[in-house]
Amino acid sequence: AAALPVLLAPAAVYFAWELFLPLLPTELPHTNPLAPLLFLSHPVLHPNFSSSTPATYTRGPRDALFVAYHVVTFSLLRQVITTAAGERIGRRVGLARAGKRARFGEQAYAFLYFLVFGAWGVRIMSQLPTWWYRTDYFWIDYPHTAMNAELKAYYLLQTAYWVQQLLVLVLGLEKPRKDYAELVAHHVVTLWLVGMSYMMHLTRVGSAVYTSMDVPDSLLALSKLLNYAQYNRTNNLVFATFIASWTYFRHYLNLALLWSIWFDYDGLIPPAPAAQISPSLRWGAFGALCMLQALNLFWYYLIIRVVVRYVGFLS
């Protein structure tokens, strides 16, 4: 509830500013100082721009304002969805304990987020030369300094989500899980990968990584929801699909990305000034993805252990 006034106040000031903007003296700047909070910043100015020219953007310092504002947006969404799903739907499916209803609400929020952003990531990749994980186009014509509006919004909103999730863990807003340390490490590595890829113009790589994480995560959250609701037959099918998707997206595709970073980088990346291509670019990207893959393998071990126990129980 506290997030709502924080969101509404800048929006109200922005629209009030726009209302009185025509009344300002011409010698005063006519840019709205609240715009970076609500809208994308740093557009690329094309010399032959027209209304039919798609808007493109680059990165810049005002992007941090957009991310900060939408950290609050996700805080509000999380509160609304977890409360609505946990209390209302949770009671309908027979969850009597408040703790279980809270967990149910958290998984409902996770499911909706990963479903929307997983589908959005697939859509964005379909508009890029990297579709479907054509890894050579991560490096061809690098650096990719310009982004279309959809890619930039997707990237910054993903960043805001993971910042908010890290705050939830660190501040103890959720009951700590058994793999709390691994979750914190995952969020830190994810934000490191996000920040580095954004600053190094590797948004094509980053969006591919996001998609490979979000698609199986949506199925995991759905499986947990079905488990809480005790829809066991449906959950068996969803969980099997989840394992297959996790194996494909989080291991096969992530290993393909690691292979591309290590082996395609030198052959495909064009010569460029040192200011644009840092010597640490390959090592930074490779190291972050290796750490992410190590965490994925740890969770994969836990998943397989659950499957083995379930098969043993049936037999």
N, C-alpha and C positions, 0 to 999 in steps of 0.2 A: 504493500500500500504506500510506503514511503517513496517508492520509485516513481509513482505517478506524478506528484508535483514537480519532481526533478525533471521529468520529461516534458511536462506541459509548460513550465515557465519559459524555457528557451524558445519553444514553438510560439508561445503567445508574444514574446518580445520580437521574434522574427517577423511575424505577420503585422504587428503594430508598426515596426520599422518600415516594412514595405508599404503600409498604408500612408505613412507620412513622408515617404521618400520623395515624392514629387514636390513637396513643399520646401525641401531643403534648398539653400542657396547653391547655385551651380558651382561655386568655387570649393564647396565641401565634397569629400569623397562620397560617392553614391553606392558603394559596396556595403552589403549588409554584413555586419560582423558576426552574426549568428549563423550565416549560411553554411560554414564548414561543419557545424554540428549536425545539420539536417541533410545536407546534400554533398555529393562528391566534389572534391576540389582538384585543382591542377589540371584543367583541360589542356589539350594540345591545340594550339591555334594554327589552323591550316590556312595557307595563303589564298586558296580558292574555295573557301568554305561556303556552303550553301545549305539550305534547309534539308536537302536530301543527303548531305554528307553525314555518315554516322559519327557521333561524337567519340573521340578517343581521349584517354587520360594518361598521365604519367604519375609517378609517386612523388610525394612531397611532405613537408612537415605538418601541413594542416590535416593530413589523413589521421593523425593521432587524435584530433578532436572528434572526428566522425566515429572512430573506434570507441573512445571514452563515452560518448553519448549513447552508443548502442550497447555498451556493457550494461547500462541502466535499463535499456529496452529489454534485453534478455533477462535481467533480474525481475522485471515486471511480468514478462511472459512466463517465466519459470514459476513465479508465485501463483499466478492465475491458474495455470494448467495443472500444477501439482495439487493445488487446493481443490479445483473442480473435479479432477480425475480421482484423486485420492479419497476425498470425502464422499462425493456423490456416487461415482461409478464404483469405487471400492466397496461401499456399503451394498450396492446392488448385486455385486458378485459374491457377497457373503464374507467380506473381510471384517471381522469383528474387532480385531486389535488395531489400535491407532498406529502402532509402528508399522504394521503391514500395509495399512492404507497410505502411509507416508511414502513407503517404498514403491507402492503401486503408482502413486502420483509422479514420483521421480522418473520411473520407467516410461510412463505415458509421455512426459515431457521429452525424454530422450528419443522415444520412438518417433514422435512428430517432428522433432528437429532433424534427426538423421534421415527420415523419409523425405522431407522437403529438400534438404540440402544435398542428399544423395542424388535425387532426381535432377536438381538444379545443376549439380556438377556434371552429370552425364549430358545434359542439354548444352552446357557451355563447352564441354569437350567436343561435342558434335559440330560446333561452329569453328573449331580450330584445326589446323593441319595435323595435330597430334591424335586425332580420332582414329581408331580405338587403340590407344597406347602405341602409336607409331613413334617410337622413342627417338628416332633420328631427328624428328622435327623439334625436339627439345633444344637442339643445338644449331640447326640450320638457321641462318640469318640472325644469330645471336649477336648483340643483346636485344631482347624484345622489350624495348623501353615503353612502347605504347600499348595500352589496354583499352578494349571497348568498355563501355559503361557497365555492362552486365558482369564482366569478369572482375572489374575493380570492386564493384559493390559486393559480389560474392566473396572475394578475398578478404575485404575489410570486415564484413559481417562474420565470417568464420573466425577471424582474429578476435573480434569482440566476444563471440561465444566462448572461445577457449580461455580468454582472460577471465571472463565471468565464472567459468567452471573451476579454474584454479583458485579464485577467491572463495568459492563455495567450499572447496576442500580445505584450504588453509585456515579459513575462519570457522570451520567446523559446523557449517550450516546443514550438512548431512551427517547421519550417523556413520562413523568410519567403518569401511569394509576391511576384510582380512588382508586384501592387497592394497591397502592405503598407500604404502610407500611406492609401490609400482605405479599406482594411479597418478600420484604427484609427479613422479619421474616422467610418466607419459605426457602429462600436460606441459611440463617444462620443456621436454624435447620437442613437442608439437609446436609450442610457441617459438622456440629457437629456430625450428625449420621454417615456420611461417615468416618470421622476421627476416631471416637470412635470405630466403628465396625472394621475398618482396624487395629487399634492398638491392639484391644482385640481379634483378630483372629475370628471375626464374619462375615466373608465375605459371608458365605452362607446366613445369615440373610439379610445382606446388598444388595446382588444381587437380592434377592426375593423382597425386598422393591423397589429397582430401577425398576424392571420389572412391579410391580404393579402401579408405577407412570407413566412410559413411554408409556405404551400401550394406556391408555385413553388420555394422553396428545397428542399423534399423531392424534387421532380422533378429539380432540378439535381444534388443529391447522388446520386440513383439513376443519372442519366446518367453521372456520373463513375465510379461503381462499375462500370457495364457497360462503360465505355471501358477501365478498367484490366483487366477480365476478357476484353476483346476479343470481347464479344457484340455485334458491329457492327450486325446487322440489327435486333435488339431495341433497341439504343441509338438508332438513327436514329428509330424511332417515339417513344421516350421523349423524345429531344431536341426533336423537333418539337412534342410535347405541352407540353414545358417552355417553349418560346418562346411558344406561344399563351397559356399560363397566366401567364407573366411579363408579357406585354403587357396582359392583362386585369387581373390583380391589382395589379401594381406600378405600372402607368401609368394605365389607365382608372379603376380604383377609387380609387387615390391622388389622381388629379386631381379625382374627384368629392368626395373628402374635403376637398381644398383649396378647392373651390368652395363647399362647405357652410360651412366655417369663415369664409370671406370674405363670402358673400352671405346665408346663412341666420341667422348669429349675431344680428344686430340685430333681425331680425323675429320670431324665435322664443324667444330667451332672455328670461325674465321679469325684471322689476325685482327686485333683491335688495340687501341691505346690501353696502357696499363691502368688508367683511371676507370676504364669500363670493365675490364676483366682482371680481377684480383688473382694472384697466384694461389690464394687459399680457397678459391671458389670450388674447385673439385673436392678438396679435402673436407671443406665445411659441409657440402651437400652429402657427400658419401658418409661422413661420420655421423651426421644427424639421422640419415636413413638406416645406418647400421644399428644405432641405438634403438630406433623405433622397431626394427626387425627383431632385435633381441627381446624387447618387451613383448612383441607379438608371439614369439616362440614360447616365451614363458606362459602366456595365456593359452596358447595352443596346447601346451602340455596339460594345463588344467582342464581344458575342454575334452581332450582325449581321455583323461582320467575319469571324467564324468561319464563318458560313453562306455568305457570299460566296466565301470561299476554298474551302470544300468543294464548292460548285457549280462553281467554276472548275476544281477538280481533276477532277470527274466529266466535265466537257465537254472 
